[in-house]
Amino acid sequence: IYDAAGYLSQFFALSCMLPQIYKNISSNAAKALSLGYLTMKLSCCLCDNVSAWTLHWPTPSKVGAMTALCILVILLYQRLAQKSMMPVMRQEMNAR
């Protein structure tokens, strides 16, 4: 029963980030995400993964840590991709 509760907890915790990913895709709003926050969250996720595997935490903790890292990498990629596209978008708008 504890594993089921752990999976349910990880699912709800990680599903909170999915609307942000969708919003970033639909409206190019990734620049609202702080790069400092994402970097700090990345280091926390990496530490969480290391501790989950080295300390032999239960399976929900291992799966949740890996999934959180994957979702965070997507958010970080969206933020960096939009940042690199901003000059191109400005040039296109000025040309019009």
MARBAVO-752186 format. One line per field, with one value per residue (C-alpha): residue number from 1; y, z, x. Coordinates in nm, 3 decimals. Layout:
residues N
k = NUM:... .
y = Y:... .
z = Z:... .
x = X:... .
***
This chain:
residues 96
k = 1:2:3:4:5:6:7:8:9:10:11:12:13:14:15:16:17:18:19:20:21:22:23:24:25:26:27:28:29:30:31:32:33:34:35:36:37:38:39:40:41:42:43:44:45:46:47:48:49:50:51:52:53:54:55:56:57:58:59:60:61:62:63:64:65:66:67:68:69:70:71:72:73:74:75:76:77:78:79:80:81:82:83:84:85:86:87:88:89:90:91:92:93:94:95:96 .
y = 0.000:0.235:0.191:0.276:0.588:0.679:0.646:0.850:1.119:1.138:1.149:1.447:1.628:1.592:1.665:2.020:2.096:1.966:2.273:2.492:2.280:2.304:2.682:2.718:2.524:2.702:3.062:3.075:3.182:3.003:3.329:3.375:3.089:3.208:3.053:3.069:2.881:2.614:2.572:2.540:2.294:2.094:2.060:1.952:1.691:1.556:1.528:1.361:1.105:1.028:0.987:0.776:0.526:0.520:0.504:0.237:0.432:0.263:0.236:0.528:0.761:0.639:0.667:1.005:1.144:1.032:1.161:1.496:1.527:1.453:1.711:1.969:1.909:1.975:2.304:2.403:2.321:2.530:2.823:2.807:2.748:3.048:3.263:3.175:3.243:3.591:3.777:3.598:3.690:4.055:4.072:3.930:4.182:4.473:4.360:4.393 .
z = 0.000:0.066:-0.288:-0.432:-0.216:-0.321:-0.691:-0.647:-0.460:-0.728:-1.003:-0.852:-0.767:-1.122:-1.294:-1.158:-1.411:-1.717:-1.760:-1.768:-2.045:-2.242:-2.192:-2.309:-2.626:-2.706:-2.629:-2.618:-2.254:-2.140:-2.079:-1.770:-1.610:-1.417:-1.543:-1.190:-1.052:-1.320:-1.257:-0.883:-0.937:-1.171:-0.903:-0.651:-0.894:-0.957:-0.582:-0.538:-0.806:-0.655:-0.306:-0.427:-0.595:-0.354:-0.039:-0.192:-0.147:-0.249:-0.617:-0.624:-0.506:-0.779:-1.055:-0.930:-0.917:-1.272:-1.406:-1.232:-1.390:-1.737:-1.696:-1.568:-1.864:-2.095:-1.915:-1.926:-2.296:-2.365:-2.172:-2.347:-2.693:-2.657:-2.530:-2.836:-3.071:-2.936:-3.155:-3.463:-3.375:-3.318:-3.658:-3.827:-3.655:-3.750:-4.113:-4.132 .
x = 0.000:0.292:0.424:0.081:0.063:0.416:0.336:0.018:0.208:0.480:0.218:0.036:0.358:0.491:0.159:0.182:0.458:0.271:0.044:0.356:0.508:0.182:0.166:0.526:0.448:0.123:0.221:0.603:0.591:0.906:1.092:0.873:1.067:1.369:1.690:1.832:1.532:1.557:1.929:1.877:1.590:1.816:2.084:1.818:1.683:2.030:2.093:1.755:1.840:2.179:2.035:1.740:1.970:2.264:2.050:1.823:1.501:1.173:1.087:0.837:1.113:1.349:1.088:0.969:1.320:1.396:1.064:1.109:1.452:1.311:1.032:1.278:1.510:1.213:1.139:1.506:1.527:1.216:1.363:1.699:1.547:1.320:1.607:1.815:1.522:1.446:1.700:1.567:1.210:1.306:1.478:1.169:0.943:1.172:1.176:0.798 .
***
